[in-house]
Amino acid sequence: MPIIDHNTVPETSWRPNYRKWDLAGPKDGISSNLFLSTIGVGAGAPLHFHEDDEIIVVLEGTLEVHIEDDVHLVGADHTVI
């Protein structure tokens, strides 16, 4: 597992209100990205599914998360996997 110095990884342009860094790629034997987003009230991603793992860390505020038929309100200092 590589150790990444965030100061050495260039930021990649992606979409409004998101910052993105490609932390590891083919040369590392894995693919891993870091996204930092500021999401306004009532905004967010459409319902979707990932084949790969996704980890969401809530730094502040509350995030509404739909997992199968359940809806969860996830607050700051919590992680959704």
TORFI-214999 format. One record per atom (N, C-alpha, C): residue number from 1; x, y, z. Coordinates in steps of 0.2 Angstrom, whole numbers, plus 5000, padded with zeros to 4 digits. Atoms other than C-alpha are relative to their C-alpha. Example, Ala and Ser with C-alpha at 12.3 -4.5 7.8 and 13.67 -1.06 7.14 Angstrom:
<nodes>
 marmar    X    Y    Z
      1 5004 4994 5000
      1 5062 4978 5039
      1 5004 5006 5000
      2 4996 4994 4999
      2 5068 4995 5036
      2 4996 5005 5003
</nodes>
This chain:
<nodes>
 marmar    X    Y    Z
      1 5004 4994 5000
      1 5000 5000 5000
      1 5004 5006 5000
      2 4996 4994 5000
      2 5008 5017 4995
      2 4998 5005 5005
      3 5001 4995 4996
      3 5009 5031 5007
      3 5000 5006 4996
      4 5001 4994 5005
      4 5003 5047 4998
      4 5001 5007 5004
      5 5000 4993 4997
      5 5009 5065 5002
      5 4996 5004 4995
      6 5005 4996 5004
      6 4994 5075 4996
      6 5003 5006 4997
      7 4997 4994 5003
      7 5006 5090 4993
      7 5003 4999 4993
      8 4996 5002 5007
      8 5014 5080 4978
      8 4995 4998 4995
      9 5005 5002 5004
      9 4998 5075 4970
      9 4996 5005 4996
     10 5004 4994 5003
     10 4991 5087 4957
     10 4992 4999 5000
     11 5007 5000 5000
     11 4973 5091 4958
     11 4997 4999 4993
     12 5003 5001 5007
     12 4962 5085 4943
     12 4993 5004 5000
     13 5006 4996 5001
     13 4948 5096 4937
     13 4994 4994 4999
     14 5005 5005 5001
     14 4931 5086 4938
     14 4993 5003 4999
     15 5007 4997 5000
     15 4914 5094 4942
     15 4999 5005 5005
     16 5001 4994 4995
     16 4907 5110 4951
     16 4999 4997 5007
     17 5000 5002 4993
     17 4909 5109 4970
     17 5004 4994 5002
     18 4996 5006 4998
     18 4921 5094 4969
     18 5007 5002 4999
     19 4992 5000 5001
     19 4940 5093 4971
     19 5002 4993 4999
     20 4998 5007 5001
     20 4948 5078 4965
     20 5008 4999 4999
     21 4993 5001 5001
     21 4965 5070 4966
     21 5001 4992 4999
     22 4999 5007 5002
     22 4971 5053 4958
     22 5006 4998 5004
     23 4994 5002 4996
     23 4981 5046 4972
     23 5004 4994 4998
     24 4996 5006 5002
     24 4986 5029 4965
     24 4997 4998 4993
     25 5003 5002 5006
     25 4985 5022 4948
     25 5004 4993 4998
     26 4997 5006 5002
     26 4992 5008 4937
     26 5007 4998 5002
     27 4993 5001 4998
     27 5010 5011 4942
     27 5001 4997 5007
     28 5000 5002 4993
     28 5005 5007 4960
     28 4996 4994 5001
     29 5003 5006 4999
     29 4995 4992 4956
     29 4993 5000 5002
     30 5006 4999 4997
     30 4979 4999 4962
     30 4997 5007 4997
     31 5003 4993 5002
     31 4967 5014 4957
     31 4996 5003 5006
     32 5003 4997 4995
     32 4962 5026 4970
     32 4999 5007 4999
     33 5001 4993 5001
     33 4955 5043 4970
     33 4997 5003 5007
     34 5002 4997 4995
     34 4951 5056 4983
     34 4996 5006 4998
     35 5005 4995 5002
     35 4936 5068 4981
     35 4999 5004 5006
     36 5003 4996 4995
     36 4932 5083 4992
     36 4995 5004 4997
     37 5006 4996 5002
     37 4915 5091 4990
     37 4997 5004 5005
     38 5004 4996 4996
     38 4905 5104 4997
     38 4993 5000 4996
     39 5007 5001 5003
     39 4886 5100 4994
     39 4995 5004 5004
     40 5005 4995 4997
     40 4873 5113 4997
     40 4993 4996 5002
     41 5006 5003 4998
     41 4856 5109 5005
     41 4996 4998 4994
     42 5004 5003 5005
     42 4845 5098 4994
     42 5004 4998 4994
     43 4996 5003 5006
     43 4859 5094 4982
     43 5003 4994 5002
     44 4996 5007 4999
     44 4869 5078 4980
     44 4999 4996 4993
     45 5000 5004 5006
     45 4872 5064 4968
     45 4993 4996 5000
     46 5006 5004 5001
     46 4858 5054 4960
     46 5001 4993 5003
     47 4999 5007 4998
     47 4854 5037 4967
     47 5004 4996 4995
     48 4996 5004 5005
     48 4867 5025 4960
     48 5003 4994 5004
     49 4997 5006 4997
     49 4877 5009 4963
     49 5007 5000 4998
     50 4993 5001 5002
     50 4896 5006 4963
     50 5002 4993 5001
     51 4997 5006 5000
     51 4905 4990 4959
     51 5006 5000 5005
     52 4994 4999 4996
     52 4920 4997 4968
     52 4998 5003 5007
     53 5001 4997 4993
     53 4921 5002 4987
     53 5000 5008 4999
     54 5000 4993 4999
     54 4916 5020 4991
     54 5000 5002 5007
     55 5000 4998 4993
     55 4920 5028 5007
     55 4998 5008 5000
     56 5002 4993 4999
     56 4911 5045 5012
     56 5001 5002 5007
     57 4999 4998 4993
     57 4917 5054 5027
     57 4997 5007 5001
     58 5004 4993 4999
     58 4905 5068 5033
     58 5004 5004 5005
     59 4996 4996 4996
     59 4916 5082 5040
     59 4995 5005 5004
     60 5005 4995 4997
     60 4901 5094 5044
     60 4994 4999 4997
     61 5006 5000 5003
     61 4883 5095 5042
     61 4997 4993 5001
     62 5004 5007 5000
     62 4871 5080 5039
     62 4999 4998 4992
     63 5001 5003 5006
     63 4870 5068 5024
     63 4995 4995 5000
     64 5005 5005 5000
     64 4855 5059 5019
     64 5002 4994 4995
     65 4997 5006 5004
     65 4860 5041 5013
     65 4994 4995 4999
     66 5004 5006 5001
     66 4849 5028 5005
     66 5003 4994 4999
     67 4997 5007 5001
     67 4854 5010 5007
     67 4995 4995 5000
     68 5006 5005 5002
     68 4842 4998 4999
     68 4994 5004 5002
     69 5007 4996 4998
     69 4825 5003 5007
     69 5000 5004 5006
     70 4999 4996 4994
     70 4832 5012 5022
     70 5003 5007 4998
     71 4997 4993 5000
     71 4836 5031 5024
     71 5003 5001 5006
     72 4996 4999 4994
     72 4849 5036 5036
     72 5002 5007 4999
     73 4997 4993 4999
     73 4854 5054 5042
     73 5007 4999 5003
     74 4993 5002 4997
     74 4873 5053 5044
     74 5003 5007 5001
     75 4997 4993 4998
     75 4881 5068 5054
     75 5007 5000 5000
     76 4993 4998 5000
     76 4898 5075 5056
     76 5004 4994 5004
     77 4996 5005 4997
     77 4912 5063 5061
     77 4998 4993 5000
     78 5002 5007 5002
     78 4904 5048 5053
     78 5002 4998 4993
     79 4998 5003 5006
     79 4909 5037 5039
     79 4995 4995 4997
     80 5004 5005 5003
     80 4898 5028 5026
     80 5004 4996 4995
     81 4996 5005 5005
     81 4906 5013 5017
     81 4995 4996 4996
</nodes>
